[in-house]
Amino acid sequence: MANWFECKVRYDKTQENGAIKKVTEPYLVDALSFTEAEARITEELKPFISGEFDVAAVKRTKIAEIGFFDDGDKWYMVKVAFITIDEKSGVEKRAVSQVLIQAQGFKSAYDNFLEHMKGTMADYDIVSISETPLMDVYRMQVKD
């Protein structure tokens, strides 16, 4: 199971008008520890950021799954409530999970989430869908 860490990276970014502005952008990495998450995000971003940058924060997330779709350039958080029935009492229980979905817009996030959930046997309700500020998501790379 993946451990997803949100890493906030601070660096000087050149704006469209040529001005330089200090920005802090969030990224998501799959890592085993906070230390590995910081090292991984540093390695992933080195080729893309000219000049100095620093990892301002690293925090563990509660993301249960991620749906990767090539057609999307934004990331949407889908809160989904899985519905189960307690066999003893007959009471309906709802367990909320967070699923990150890659999409182009809100409608495609909804469609991609349904595609991602295809084949699941569990009953569920979508609680909310919201766009995240995440810039990119870096999966664990398996080395041969």
N, C-alpha and C positions, 0 to 999 in steps of 0.2 A: 504494500500500500504506500502511496506517495505521501510525503510530508511536504506541504507547500508553505513556503515562507515568502512574505511580502518584504521586499527590500526597497527602501527609498534612497535614491541616488541624487546627490547634489552636484551640479556642475554649471559652468558658464555656457549658455546656449546662444548662438547667433540667431537673432530674429529675422523675419522676412525683410524688414527695413534696414538691416545691417547692424542694428544695435545689439550689444551683448547684454544678456540678462541672466542673473543667477536663478536657476530653476531647481526644483526638487520633484523628481518623477518616480512613481511606484512601478516596480516590476515584480513578477512572481517567479520563484525558482523552486525546483524540486531538489531537496537536500536532506541529509540525515541529521544535521545539527545547524545551529546558528552560525558557527564558524565556517562550516562548509558552504552555507548559503551566501555568506559574505564573499568568500573566495570565488564561488561560481559566478556571482553577478559581476564581480570585478573582471574575471576572465571573459565573460560574455560581452561586456560593454567596451572593453579596451579598443577593439577595432572601430567602434562607432563614435567615440567621444574623443575629440582632440583636446589636448590640455589636461589639466588635473581634474579629478573628480573624487568624491568620497562617498562612502555608504553611510548615510545619516542615521538610518534605523533598519533593524531587522526584527520582524515579528512573525510568530506562527499564525497561520490562518485556520479557519474551521471549514475549509472547502472539502467536501466529500468526494466530488468528481469534477472532471473537466471535459467538456465536449469540444474537440478541435475540429474546425471546419475551414477549409481553404478559402472559401468565398468571403470570409469576414476579416475586418481590420480593427474591430472594436471588441470589447469584452463585456459581457452582461452577467450579472449575478441573478440566478433564479433561486428563489427560496421555495422549496417544495415540501409539502407535508405528506408523509407516507401514512396511510391509514391502515390500522390493524384493529382487530376485534379481540378483546380479552376473553379467552375461552371460558374462564370461571364466572366472571361477572356479566359478560355480554356487552361490556362498555366499549365504545369506540375510542381508540387512542390515536393520537397524531404525533409523529416524530418529525420534526422539521430538520431538513438538510439544506446545505448550500451547494449549488451546482453552477460552475462557471462555464459560460457558453460563448464561443467565438461567433460573431455575426456582423453583418453590415448595418443593421438597424433593428429597431424594436420588433418589427414583424418577423424578420428573419431570425431573431433571437428566439422568438416563440416557436417558429417552425423548426429551427435547429434543435431546440430542446426536445420537442416531440419526436424528432428523428433519433436523437440521442437515447431517449427512453423507450424506443421501439423494442419489443421483446421482453420488457419487464413484466413480471406477473403481479407486482404490487399495485394496489390502488393508491392514487395520489391526487392531490390538489395543488395547483400552482398558487402560492401565496402572494408572490410579487416577482417582478422582473425589473431590474434597474441597471443602467449603464454604469460601469466602473471607470475610474481614472487610469486603470492599468495600461501601461504602454506596450508590454509584451510579456509572454509566458515562456519560460525556458524549462523544458523537460530534461530529465536525467538522460544522459547519453551513455548507452551501453557500449563499452569498448571491447573489441575482439581480442 
